[in-house]
Amino acid sequence: MAKFEDRMKHLEEIVTKLESGEEDLDRSIELFEEGLKLSKELQKELKEYEKKIDELMKDDGPKEV
């Protein structure tokens, strides 16, 4: 699986293509479906990261740097 940042960049590229209005309808729908799927995956992953951070903060408390 690609890194989170790489997948986020790909999602941004999809949005840019859709906003440009240069793609035909069929391609726009394909891009929209791909973007929606990618967005859901990224949201799920972010929630998992947030949960992990919350657990670390709860277990160890905030660390002073």
C-alpha positions, 0 to 999 in steps of 0.5 A, a space after each residue: 500500500 502506498 504511503 498516506 501522503 502519496 495517496 493524499 496527493 493522488 486524491 488532490 490530483 483527482 480533485 484538480 482534474 474534476 474541478 478543471 472540467 476537462 475530462 469527459 463525463 465517463 472519465 469524470 465519473 471514474 475519477 469521482 468513484 476513485 476519489 470517493 473510495 480513496 477519501 474513505 480509506 484515508 479517513 479511516 486511516 486518520 481515525 486509526 492514527 488518532 486512536 493510536 495517539 489518544 491511547 499513547 497519550 492516555 498510557 504515558 501522559 504528555 511528554 515534555 520536550 
